[in-house]
Amino acid sequence: MRRAGPQLVLVLGLASMAMVAGAVPARAQQDENETGELDPGDVATTLAEEPVEPGEVVVVDSTTPPLSPDSTVPPPTTVPVGCDPPVPPQAVFTAQLVVADARTGRFEIDDVRAGSLDGYRVGPLVDVDFLDDTRYLVIGRDYLVAAEIAPETGRLHSKVKPTPLLFGGDQVVGVDDATVVCPAFDDPIITHMIDGTPVETGILTPLLQDKRDLIWSVVKPALLVLAALVGLVLVKRAILWIVRQLRRAWAPAPHQAGRAAPANRRSSSTA
């Protein structure tokens, strides 16, 4: 029994060390199964505690946390094949309308926001074709103009409202047989007010923009009718006066007619 004592103590010591070493991984595995994630204290995140020699690579073993269920990834902003995005404008600038005719507006440039007007401006002035939309512009007001180069004329062109679709749009048979669904693009070639609001394009907008024109459009027809009536009355009276004067000129005087009657009587008695 005395010889077996030291050996028994040694065996018991090794067995206890083995039990302690096996209990630590089992505890870490149990924590992982319960929580679903590793304890940061159980993972070696860096080995940079020891001195690093020049040129030595430090290995960092890190764990990337999983994405939470609430986190959303934005969809990619790609245009499907076969869908052509609109062409950006040649220039975007702020300017004041100084002169306009039935098709073109002349602007005095204040600031060029994007693009270039080289070759189209003469000093601070530039001409932009609006065609029928020119009637919605008001001389003296400031606008935010987005203009493109018209392929037909080679001049700057813009508009104040989007181009309307054909009758029926894409519901017309055969107008769009493509299977690709293209996104709806905003028309970039649109002129806005200086604050970014759209230009008024109502039917009565040209009249409401100038109160004098509105009043004159109502008063003018009445004045024309009144002037026509007065003119007809004056013409009628003038004709009647002329007829009376002609009758007086051709008719004999009353005293001459009275003398002529007794003379006729005497001649008839002597006969």
C-alpha positions, 0 to 999 in steps of 0.5 A: 500500500505504501508503494502504490500511494504516490502512483495513485495520487499521480493518476488522480491528478491527471484524471482531474486535469482531464476533467477540467479541460473537457468541461470548458469546451462543453460549457462553450458549446452549451452556451452556443446552443442556448443563445444561438451565437458565440460569446465574444469572450470565447473567440480569439479576436487578435493575436497582436498582444505579442510584439510584431516584427517588421513585415510580419502579418498579423492574423485577425480572426473575427466573426461577422455578426448576422443581419437583423431581420429588420434590415433591408437592402435597397434594390439595384437601380438598373434599367432593364435591357430595351428601356432607353432612359431619357437624354439629359438636357443640354443645359439647365439655367435660371433666366428672365424672359425679356422678349417672346413671339409666337414660337420663341422666347428670349431669356436673360441668363442669370445662372447656368446650373448644369450643362453648357450654352456655348455656341447658343448664347450671345452675351447674357441672352439666349433664344429657346424655342417653345412653339405653342407653349410660348403662350404660357410664358410671361415677359418679365418673370424668372424661369428655371429652363431645361433645354435640349437641342432639337435634331430638326432645327439644331436650336435649343428647345424646351416646353412647359408641360410633358408631351401628351401620349397618343390616343390610347397610349400603350393600349393601342394594338401593336404600339408596344409588343415588347415583353419588358416592362420599362419604368416611368421616367420623368421628362427632363426637358421641362421649364418650371418657375424659378421656385421649381413649381410647374408653369400654369397651363390652364385654358384661361391662364393667358387671360388670367395672367394679365387682368387688363387683357381679361377686362378688355376681352369682355369690354371690347365686344360690347364696345364694337356692337355699340359702335356698330349701332351708333354708326347705323343710326348716323348713316340712316339719318344722313341718308334721310337728310340728303333725300330731303334736301334733294326733294326741296331742291327739285320741288317748286316754290309755293308762291310760284305755284299759286301764280301759275294757277290763275294764269292757267284759268285766264287762258282757258276762259279766253279760249 
